[in-house]
């Protein structure tokens, strides 16, 4: 039913500062913008990104509000050829030193954007440099979360990684191209609950027919959060079993 992940949205407190961060350090370009009366949405993607790559949507609300990060959302991840080289490049450009490759076993690294959103740097031999590889969210019941994405969105478990205190499950459509973004479900074995916060917004998935696919979601007992009519038939929103918002967009 649902296609590849189209974008991930996060909220920012200073749009120009946030855009400059992604443009200067990741070579992102503005590929879409919506200036509404009360907010502005800007979509960014790296040079060389394909149509199957997800974009990063920065949402700026004009009322100057602040946001709480919460911990139900984890991070976005971007692709590079060499994690050490990429991290050194960011450090030389003045990005704050958050978690360097050595502290992560040499497998990945982390920085933060001006609003505190975590950005993982991962090595991949496919996709454009700095393109979005995955978005991580935390779930309270791994089996229930995996089942929700399988049942509601027709996603499949494409990769998993078991560790001493947590497990990672990567979900995507079965026919998704390699460069498409996946959703990483993180399950911590300690059974902690999570706070959603409002700094992260949503994931968005592409559909062929907004109204028909929404009806399919409703038959699959997905959350009737914001139906197409309430969104002027431009998009719609449901929520997964942990409360993460999922937008449906027709492309």
N, C-alpha and C positions, 0 to 999 in steps of 0.2 A: 504493500500500500504506500508506504512513505519512502521517499528517496533519501539521498545523502543529506548530511547536516549542512545547512546553508550558512549559518553564522552563529556566533556566540556574542551575547550583549553584556556589557558592563557599564556601570554608571560612573561618571567622572565629575569632579568639582570644578575643574578649570579645563575647558575644552581645548584651548589653544596650547596649553602646556602639555596635555596628554597627546594631542596630535603631533606636536614637535618631538616628543619622546619616541614615538613609534616611527615617525618619518626619519628622524636623525639617526637612530640606532639600528633600526631594522629595515630601513629603506622602504617603508610602507608608503603607498599612494592612496589618495582619496578616490574611491571608485563608486561612491554613492552618497547622497545627502538628502535629508528631509528636514526642512526648516518649518516647524509648526509654530503656533502662537506661544505655546508654553514650554517647548522643548526642541532640541535639535538632535537628530541622529546622523552620525557619520560612519560610513563603512570604509574600512581600510584593508588593503591586501598588499603583499610584497610584489615587487616587479617580477614578472615572469610567471605569476600565478595563473593556473588554468581555470576553466569554467567549473571544474569539479572541486576546486579549493574553497574552503570556507573563508568567510571574511570576519573581521573583528568589528563589531558595532559599538561605537562609543555613544552613550546617551548622556546629554547635558540638559538638565532641567534649569530653566531660566530663573527660578526663584532662589537660587543660591543655596539650596539645602546641602547638608552633609549626610554621609551614609555610614552605616555600620557594616563591617565586613562579614561577621558571622563565620561559621566554619563548615556549613553544609556544602558550600562550593570550595573547591581546592585551588585549581590553577588552570591556565592554558599552557600548552606546550608548543614550542616552535622548533623547526628542523634546521640542522646545520650539518656540514660534512665532518667537522672536527670540534668537539665540545670545548677542549682546552683553548684552541685558537679563537673560537668565537667568544668565550668568556674573557680572555685576555683583551680582545678587541673592545668589548664593552667596558672593561675596567679602565682601559686607556682613554676611553671617551668620557669617563666621569660617572658611569653608572655605579650605584652603591653596591658594595661587595656583600652579598646576602648568603649564598651557599655555593662555594666554589667546587669545581670538579673533584678535588681531592677529598673534600668532606662528604662527597656522594659516591665514593668508591670509583671515581673516574668514569662513571657511566652517564652522568648527566650533571646539570648545575641549575641554580635558580637565581633570578633577579626579581626585583619588584618595579612596577611602573610608579608614576608619581602619586597615584591614589592607593598604593599598597597592594594591588592585584599581583599575585605571584605568577611568574612566567618561567616555566621549565625549559631548559635547552637540551634537546635530545639529538643524537646522531642518527641520521637516516641517509640512505643512498638513493632516495627518490624524492620528488617534489621540489618546489622552488625553495631556495634558502630563506629561512625565517617564516615559511608558510606554516599554518596551523596544523599540528599533527593530531592533537586530541585536547579535549576539555575534561578535567577531572572533577567529579562530584562524589561526595561521601554518602553512603547508604547505610541504613540500620539493619537491614536484613538482605543478605546477598541473594539468596534464592528468590525472594519476592521481587527484588529489583530486576534481576536478570529476566525473570518471568514476565514482568510488566513490559519491558522493552521488546521481548519476543512476541508477546500476545498483542500488545497495542500497536506497535510500530513495525512488526515483521522484521525486527533486527535479529542478528545472530551473534553468538559469542565467537569473536574472531581471534581472540588471544587472551590468555590468562597467565597470571604470575602469582605463585604462592610464596609467602614469606613467614618469618617466625611470629609476627604479631599482626599481620594484615594480608589481604589478598586483593589483587587487581584484576578486573574483568573488563575487557574492551568489547564494545558493542557497535555494530554497524550493519547496514543492509548487506545481504549476501553478495550482491553484484556491485557493491561500491568499488570505484577505482581506487588504486593504491594511495593516491594523493588525497583522497577524501578524508576529512576529519572524523575521528571516532570519539565516542564518549567512554571515558574510563570510570568505571564504578569502583570506588575504594571501600572495602569493608574491613574495619578494624575489629579484631577479635575481643576487645575489652567491653563491647556492648554499649559504649557511650552513645548518647543522643547528640543531636547537632542543632545549632541555631542558624536559621536561614539568612538573617541579615538582609540588607537591601542594596549592597554595593554591587553584587552580581545580579543580573537580570534574568536571562533565559538562554536556552538553546533554541535554535530554529531548524526545522526539517522541511525539505521541499516536498510538495505534493503536486500531482497532475491536475486534480480537480478538487478544489477546496471544499465545496459543499458535499460532494460524494464521499470524500475521504473523511470528513468530519462525521458524517453519518456512520461510516464504518467504525470509527473510534467509539462512538456512542454505543453501538451494538457490542463492542468489546469491553463495555463497562468502564471506559476511561472517564476521567473527571470532566464534567461539563462546566468549565471555568469561564471562558469567554468565547461564545459561539460566533460563527461568521457574521451573522446579522448584527450582533452587538459591536462588531469591528468594521461595519460598513462593507463587508464582504472583501476586505483587503487581506485579511489574515484571520487566525483564530488561535486560541490558547487552551491547552489542557495542562494537567500537572501529573508528574509521575507519582509513584507510591510514596516517595519521600517528600513530596511537595515542591520539587524543582519544576519551574515553568517551562513548557515546551510549546513554542510557537509553530504553527503550520503556515507556510507561505507557498503560494502558487508561482511556479517558475515556468 
